[in-house]
Amino acid sequence: MVSLGLHGLGIGAGASRPVIDAVAAAAERSGFATLWIGEHVVMVDEPSSRYPYRADGRIAIPPDADWLDPFIALSFAAAATNRIGLATGVLLLPEHNPVIAAKTAASLDRLSGGRRLSLGVGVGWSRDEFDALGVPFERRGQRTEEYVAAMRTLWRDDVATFTGEFVSFEGVRVNPKPYRRTIPVICGGNSDSALHRVAEWGDGWYGFDLADVEEVAERVSVLRRMCRRVGRDFGDVKLSVSLKESRPEDLVALADIGIDELVVVAAPPDDPIVAESWVDDLARRYVGALR
């Protein structure tokens, strides 16, 4: 059965504390499985890079919108709930120090009671953002892979040592540890390169803003082939997707493809009382279709 996620907090009206509290609590009560929150540290008025998820190459979010740090926003969502899963969708990992990111993610995992925190990561698309942060835009895919390996070492080992091209440390203790000594790392992106990262080292895939069920099926077929090529058990990979125009009637077809979670991407109203009703309406349409 396909579970349901909600990607609607952290930006614009969803960056308000009362709306975060209302939407998170209503989503948990209504049967959503996961709250997803994305990230951009920097936005610019005239980007030099194309946004990869729209035909016109421009992100739909206005550059002056509030955009919360995903770890902080998820911490507030966790404090307003008890059971619902939490996910970054996605954290632009090569823009972060991996030792700090590992500690922050583990802290959120511990404070939220070890409930299904998933670390969705992406390599980023905005050269302007990387330039503002002083991080090389080139080879960001390799940097991401190495950062994930280093973070897994820090989560697992009491005394951790790692030597790489982009990050190295020796004999360090980084606490707290996650409840399970690891956190699932979900690779975001729809390109062949993104799917290759999933097959090689990801615990799951977050396909974002896909056109329709047919494109989901095509991308899953490619991922299956890549997993087979590297000797990976495809059944071990969690599959989460969002669609440009998702519909409750897509759930059956997505289940047949093998999708584990449909993530509904939508912006909440700015009034917390209205936002609760908004979540309840989504639940009636989507969660009801699962029963």
Phi, psi and omega in degrees: 000140179279128173271173184238133173247161178233119179249089186211007183244163174097344184234141173057233179300331179285001176263005178272134180304312180299324179289320177301312180301313185293314183292316181298313181295319180293322179296317178296314181297327187272352175107007173292146185269329189213143169256124180251138177223130182265190186210139154216127178283322185229137170237152179231155182290323181233086184293145177269348180251148177280136173285124191282353187255007178225144183298327181276358176074015182236135179289143184283342181283126178296145186294341181264009179289147171294137179220104185287153169299130187295325180293318180292316180298318179292329177297318178292320177297321179295322181292337181269000186222178181232331190232331190299142179289160183232142181208140168275133186219072001233162169278130180276082195300321182294349176275357186244152167290122187292332178291316177293318180298321178296317180293318181296314179297318179295323178297316178297319178301315181291314183291336178269008175081020178072021181279113166022052169284127175243133179263095173283129182232149174223165182270348179088157181230346187263108176298325179301320181293315179297318179299318181296331182267355179073028180249133179300133177286325180291146176061028180291334176294315178294322178298317180299313180301316181292321178300318179298316179299318179294318180295320177297324176296316180295322179291328188272316193263136175297314175242114193251139175227136179210136178232119180216184179284325187255339181210138177214144172204157184222126173062041183255151173250123175237110180235154007282163170271151172299157182307320184257016180063014173199165174227130179300134179253117183255125181271125177267157177121154185247352184285167175300323179298319179295317179294327176296321177297320177302309183297322185284316188210001181276151173273347180190178181231135170245098175278119191253131170059041178289152188294316185193181181298325180297319178291324175302313181299319180294317180292322178295322178298318178296317180296321176302313180297320180294319177297318179298321183294325182263005179076027182265138175284111183300330181294344179276354185262121176280134185246116177236136181220154167237151182243153178299319180227076183285149180224147178303327182290350176285345188298321181295314180296320178295322177297320179296328178286336182107013180290136180269327185214128169265122181260117179275119180258116183201150181265129181284159170295160183274356175263123185299326179292316177294325180297323176299314179296325177298315178295316180300322179293317175301318181297318179300322182285316188263306182296323178300328180289344179275348187265000000 
